[in-house]
Amino acid sequence: MSKNIRQVMHEAVPKPDFVKKDAFIREYREKSGRTELGTFDLLKSQISYIRMPVWIVSIAALVVAIFGTLQNRETVFYVAAIMPFVSASSVFDSMRCRMYGMDELEGATRISGRGILFARLVLIGAVHIALLLALSVVIGSRSVFGFAMTGAIITIPYLISSIACMILERTEVGRRNAFGCVLVSAVTSFMILAIKDEKVFFAQNYRWMWFMMLALLVYLECIQLKKTFRVEEYEWN
């Protein structure tokens, strides 16, 4: 091998003219009308990629709440049992490209992989926050627990399932098994239904524990979201 291989390579493949490259990119953008995507355009581009099951499960929780309220029934625990599946569907939908081995292709498009993840989580998260607030009002207006406690009862299983699914998704087992999120949701749902008849857990004197648990789970949810974005950043750095 020649000792001057580096010089030979430089002569064979000269450096590109960066001035011409910049002029070409500017000219192409002017002709095609393409500019950098704003936050709104980014969110709008990802709406159609969120699958129907995410919205169907969310609507199902609201339908159960409204129907139960009209029938004068205490539906807070049945809605709470649905919420783990609501959160699991959102986590699975946000991460399914990685599960099916399409994250590298998706991240090499015009929008970065981190941007796609951000857009989907913001869209789904905004809808689910509105859903949780609506459920708290609809059920809490007829429930013996009131608005705040009702919100805590239905939000806690949602957060437990979401946190567990994000942790599972970052493991090798979670990425290979598409039903991991479903199993986590089923266990969480079973736990809620198992304690619904234990009145002592919902006594007035113990309600502060529910609110403390809710605050802790919100904090843990933020940590898991940060870790998820950090993993995405490392993969595409």
Secondary structure as a PSIPRED ss2 file (coil, helix, strand):
# PSIPRED VFORMAT (PSIPRED V4.0)

   1 M C   1.000  0.000  0.000
   2 S C   1.000  0.000  0.000
   3 K C   1.000  0.000  0.000
   4 N C   1.000  0.000  0.000
   5 I H   0.000  1.000  0.000
   6 R H   0.000  1.000  0.000
   7 Q H   0.000  1.000  0.000
   8 V H   0.000  1.000  0.000
   9 M H   0.000  1.000  0.000
  10 H H   0.000  1.000  0.000
  11 E H   0.000  1.000  0.000
  12 A H   0.000  1.000  0.000
  13 V C   1.000  0.000  0.000
  14 P C   1.000  0.000  0.000
  15 K C   1.000  0.000  0.000
  16 P C   1.000  0.000  0.000
  17 D C   1.000  0.000  0.000
  18 F H   0.000  1.000  0.000
  19 V H   0.000  1.000  0.000
  20 K H   0.000  1.000  0.000
  21 K H   0.000  1.000  0.000
  22 D H   0.000  1.000  0.000
  23 A H   0.000  1.000  0.000
  24 F H   0.000  1.000  0.000
  25 I H   0.000  1.000  0.000
  26 R H   0.000  1.000  0.000
  27 E H   0.000  1.000  0.000
  28 Y H   0.000  1.000  0.000
  29 R H   0.000  1.000  0.000
  30 E H   0.000  1.000  0.000
  31 K H   0.000  1.000  0.000
  32 S H   0.000  1.000  0.000
  33 G C   1.000  0.000  0.000
  34 R C   1.000  0.000  0.000
  35 T C   1.000  0.000  0.000
  36 E C   1.000  0.000  0.000
  37 L C   1.000  0.000  0.000
  38 G C   1.000  0.000  0.000
  39 T H   0.000  1.000  0.000
  40 F H   0.000  1.000  0.000
  41 D H   0.000  1.000  0.000
  42 L H   0.000  1.000  0.000
  43 L H   0.000  1.000  0.000
  44 K H   0.000  1.000  0.000
  45 S H   0.000  1.000  0.000
  46 Q H   0.000  1.000  0.000
  47 I H   0.000  1.000  0.000
  48 S C   1.000  0.000  0.000
  49 Y C   1.000  0.000  0.000
  50 I C   1.000  0.000  0.000
  51 R C   1.000  0.000  0.000
  52 M H   0.000  1.000  0.000
  53 P H   0.000  1.000  0.000
  54 V H   0.000  1.000  0.000
  55 W H   0.000  1.000  0.000
  56 I H   0.000  1.000  0.000
  57 V H   0.000  1.000  0.000
  58 S H   0.000  1.000  0.000
  59 I H   0.000  1.000  0.000
  60 A H   0.000  1.000  0.000
  61 A H   0.000  1.000  0.000
  62 L H   0.000  1.000  0.000
  63 V H   0.000  1.000  0.000
  64 V H   0.000  1.000  0.000
  65 A H   0.000  1.000  0.000
  66 I H   0.000  1.000  0.000
  67 F H   0.000  1.000  0.000
  68 G H   0.000  1.000  0.000
  69 T H   0.000  1.000  0.000
  70 L H   0.000  1.000  0.000
  71 Q C   1.000  0.000  0.000
  72 N C   1.000  0.000  0.000
  73 R C   1.000  0.000  0.000
  74 E C   1.000  0.000  0.000
  75 T C   1.000  0.000  0.000
  76 V H   0.000  1.000  0.000
  77 F H   0.000  1.000  0.000
  78 Y H   0.000  1.000  0.000
  79 V H   0.000  1.000  0.000
  80 A H   0.000  1.000  0.000
  81 A H   0.000  1.000  0.000
  82 I H   0.000  1.000  0.000
  83 M H   0.000  1.000  0.000
  84 P H   0.000  1.000  0.000
  85 F H   0.000  1.000  0.000
  86 V H   0.000  1.000  0.000
  87 S H   0.000  1.000  0.000
  88 A H   0.000  1.000  0.000
  89 S H   0.000  1.000  0.000
  90 S H   0.000  1.000  0.000
  91 V H   0.000  1.000  0.000
  92 F H   0.000  1.000  0.000
  93 D H   0.000  1.000  0.000
  94 S H   0.000  1.000  0.000
  95 M H   0.000  1.000  0.000
  96 R H   0.000  1.000  0.000
  97 C H   0.000  1.000  0.000
  98 R H   0.000  1.000  0.000
  99 M H   0.000  1.000  0.000
 100 Y C   1.000  0.000  0.000
 101 G C   1.000  0.000  0.000
 102 M C   1.000  0.000  0.000
 103 D H   0.000  1.000  0.000
 104 E H   0.000  1.000  0.000
 105 L H   0.000  1.000  0.000
 106 E H   0.000  1.000  0.000
 107 G H   0.000  1.000  0.000
 108 A C   1.000  0.000  0.000
 109 T C   1.000  0.000  0.000
 110 R C   1.000  0.000  0.000
 111 I C   1.000  0.000  0.000
 112 S C   1.000  0.000  0.000
 113 G H   0.000  1.000  0.000
 114 R H   0.000  1.000  0.000
 115 G H   0.000  1.000  0.000
 116 I H   0.000  1.000  0.000
 117 L H   0.000  1.000  0.000
 118 F H   0.000  1.000  0.000
 119 A H   0.000  1.000  0.000
 120 R H   0.000  1.000  0.000
 121 L H   0.000  1.000  0.000
 122 V H   0.000  1.000  0.000
 123 L H   0.000  1.000  0.000
 124 I H   0.000  1.000  0.000
 125 G H   0.000  1.000  0.000
 126 A H   0.000  1.000  0.000
 127 V H   0.000  1.000  0.000
 128 H H   0.000  1.000  0.000
 129 I H   0.000  1.000  0.000
 130 A H   0.000  1.000  0.000
 131 L H   0.000  1.000  0.000
 132 L H   0.000  1.000  0.000
 133 L H   0.000  1.000  0.000
 134 A H   0.000  1.000  0.000
 135 L H   0.000  1.000  0.000
 136 S H   0.000  1.000  0.000
 137 V H   0.000  1.000  0.000
 138 V H   0.000  1.000  0.000
 139 I H   0.000  1.000  0.000
 140 G H   0.000  1.000  0.000
 141 S C   1.000  0.000  0.000
 142 R C   1.000  0.000  0.000
 143 S C   1.000  0.000  0.000
 144 V C   1.000  0.000  0.000
 145 F C   1.000  0.000  0.000
 146 G H   0.000  1.000  0.000
 147 F H   0.000  1.000  0.000
 148 A H   0.000  1.000  0.000
 149 M H   0.000  1.000  0.000
 150 T H   0.000  1.000  0.000
 151 G H   0.000  1.000  0.000
 152 A H   0.000  1.000  0.000
 153 I H   0.000  1.000  0.000
 154 I H   0.000  1.000  0.000
 155 T H   0.000  1.000  0.000
 156 I H   0.000  1.000  0.000
 157 P H   0.000  1.000  0.000
 158 Y H   0.000  1.000  0.000
 159 L H   0.000  1.000  0.000
 160 I H   0.000  1.000  0.000
 161 S H   0.000  1.000  0.000
 162 S H   0.000  1.000  0.000
 163 I H   0.000  1.000  0.000
 164 A H   0.000  1.000  0.000
 165 C H   0.000  1.000  0.000
 166 M H   0.000  1.000  0.000
 167 I H   0.000  1.000  0.000
 168 L H   0.000  1.000  0.000
 169 E H   0.000  1.000  0.000
 170 R C   1.000  0.000  0.000
 171 T C   1.000  0.000  0.000
 172 E H   0.000  1.000  0.000
 173 V H   0.000  1.000  0.000
 174 G H   0.000  1.000  0.000
 175 R H   0.000  1.000  0.000
 176 R H   0.000  1.000  0.000
 177 N C   1.000  0.000  0.000
 178 A C   1.000  0.000  0.000
 179 F C   1.000  0.000  0.000
 180 G H   0.000  1.000  0.000
 181 C H   0.000  1.000  0.000
 182 V H   0.000  1.000  0.000
 183 L H   0.000  1.000  0.000
 184 V H   0.000  1.000  0.000
 185 S H   0.000  1.000  0.000
 186 A H   0.000  1.000  0.000
 187 V H   0.000  1.000  0.000
 188 T H   0.000  1.000  0.000
 189 S H   0.000  1.000  0.000
 190 F H   0.000  1.000  0.000
 191 M H   0.000  1.000  0.000
 192 I H   0.000  1.000  0.000
 193 L H   0.000  1.000  0.000
 194 A H   0.000  1.000  0.000
 195 I H   0.000  1.000  0.000
 196 K C   1.000  0.000  0.000
 197 D C   1.000  0.000  0.000
 198 E C   1.000  0.000  0.000
 199 K H   0.000  1.000  0.000
 200 V H   0.000  1.000  0.000
 201 F H   0.000  1.000  0.000
 202 F H   0.000  1.000  0.000
 203 A C   1.000  0.000  0.000
 204 Q H   0.000  1.000  0.000
 205 N H   0.000  1.000  0.000
 206 Y H   0.000  1.000  0.000
 207 R H   0.000  1.000  0.000
 208 W H   0.000  1.000  0.000
 209 M H   0.000  1.000  0.000
 210 W H   0.000  1.000  0.000
 211 F H   0.000  1.000  0.000
 212 M H   0.000  1.000  0.000
 213 M H   0.000  1.000  0.000
 214 L H   0.000  1.000  0.000
 215 A H   0.000  1.000  0.000
 216 L H   0.000  1.000  0.000
 217 L H   0.000  1.000  0.000
 218 V H   0.000  1.000  0.000
 219 Y H   0.000  1.000  0.000
 220 L H   0.000  1.000  0.000
 221 E H   0.000  1.000  0.000
 222 C H   0.000  1.000  0.000
 223 I H   0.000  1.000  0.000
 224 Q H   0.000  1.000  0.000
 225 L H   0.000  1.000  0.000
 226 K H   0.000  1.000  0.000
 227 K H   0.000  1.000  0.000
 228 T H   0.000  1.000  0.000
 229 F H   0.000  1.000  0.000
 230 R H   0.000  1.000  0.000
 231 V H   0.000  1.000  0.000
 232 E H   0.000  1.000  0.000
 233 E H   0.000  1.000  0.000
 234 Y H   0.000  1.000  0.000
 235 E H   0.000  1.000  0.000
 236 W C   1.000  0.000  0.000
 237 N C   1.000  0.000  0.000
